[in-house]
Every structure is written in structure tokens, then in C-alpha cells.
Amino acid sequence: MSATYNITINQNSDFERSFQVKSGGVILNLASHSFSGRISENYNTTTVQDFTTAVTDAAAGTFTLSLTDAQTAALEPGTWVYDVVMTDASGKKTRLLQGNAFVSQGVTP
């Protein structure tokens, strides 16, 4: 079961958010895991933007999602949806996170 966590993305700004993965209250070593994530205008559209993902500290169970300022500039302001999928060494995929992504309109490019 995935966790629901809403995020805010500021248009025209770099976005980065770190997460820690636990299983049963114990930090999961991410040495053999990878992540993918995507933001979409809604569940039925082809307008999407992939997050860049990286394991930042495998032993501490942390990974990051990020978007560049150019990527956030291309997002229309409003409420989007996103999710993150974790893949383990055997290829098993788990939807880890999901939620709303609030894109806050920017003035300065």
C-alpha cells in the first residue's frame, strides 16, 4: 500500500524532495533498489513530466525526487497528481508514494 503525501512545486524553481523508506518501522537499505516517478495533469492525460530520482544514502534508506527550473517552468499552475514506484533487485515494483502535486505559479522566470 502506498503512502499519500502531497507536495508543492514552485514554478520556475528547482524542486528537490528527500524521502526515507522504512518497512515495519525499520529503515530499508536501498543498495539494490531503484525509483521512478512521474507528475501528470490528471490520471487520464498524456501530459506528464518524469522526476529525476536518485538514491542519496542507501544505508539510511533515503532517495530524492527532483525537477529542474526549466521543467517546473513548463508545468501549468494548479493541482496535478504524482506517484513514485520502487523497484527491488528481483524486479518487484511497489508504488511507494502518491498524492497531489500543487504547482504554484511563478512571476519571475
N, C-alpha and C positions, 0 to 999 in steps of 0.2 A: 504494500500500500504506500502510495506516495504522500509526502508531506505537502501541505498547501502553505505557500509563502509568497506574499505579494511584494513586488519590487517597484521602485520608482527609477525611471531612466530620464535624465535631463538631456533634452535635445541639444545638439552642438557641443556636447561634452563627452570626454572619455568616461566609460562606465566599467567598473570592476567591482565584483562582489565575491567574497570568500565564504565557503561553507565547510563545515566539519561533518563527516559521516560517522555515525555510531550505529551499532547493531546490538540491540538488547542492552543499551546503556554503555557499551564498550566501544572505544574508538576502533574503527576498522582501518587496517593497514591497506593503503591504496596502491601498493607497489605493483600489483598486477591488474589494476583497473584503469579503464578509460571512460571519458564522459563526452556526451554530445548534448547540445541544447539549441533550442530554436524559439524565436519570438514570432508571433503571427497576429495579423489584424483580428482574426477570429478563427474558429475551428474549421470553417468552410472556404477559406480563401487560399490562393496560391501566393499571396504577398507575405513573404517570410524573410527573416534575417537570422542567419546562424550565429550563435555565440562562439567566440574562441574560448576553448576550455583548456585548463592545464592543472595537473596535479602539482600542488605547490610544496607540500610536505607529506609524503606518503605515510610515514610512521605516525604523524599527528592526525592523519585522516582528512587533510584539507585539500580542496581544489578551488579554482576560481572560474568565474564566467566573466567575459569581457567583451566590450564593443568599442570601436574607435569613435572619435568625434565625427568622422565622416559617415560612419554607419548610423550613429544616432541622429545626425542631421537629416538623413533620408527617411526617418520614421515620422509618420504623421502623428501629431499630438492626439492623445486620447487613451482609451483603455484597450490594451492588447492582451493576449494570452501567451503563456510560455510553458515549456516543460524542459526537464533535464533527465537524460537517460544514462544510467551507469552500466557499463559492460565489464564483467569479470573475465578472468583468464580463460575460462571454458566457453566464453561467448554468450553466457546468460545475461540477458538485458533486464534491467529493473528501472521502471520510471521512478526516479528518486524524488523529484520536486515538480510542482506545478503551481500555477497561480495566475494572477493578473499582473500585467506589467503596465504601470501608469507612465505614459510618455508625456513629460512636462514640456510645454512649448518654450522655446528659447527666443531671445531677441537678438543677441549678439552671435554672429557666426564664428 
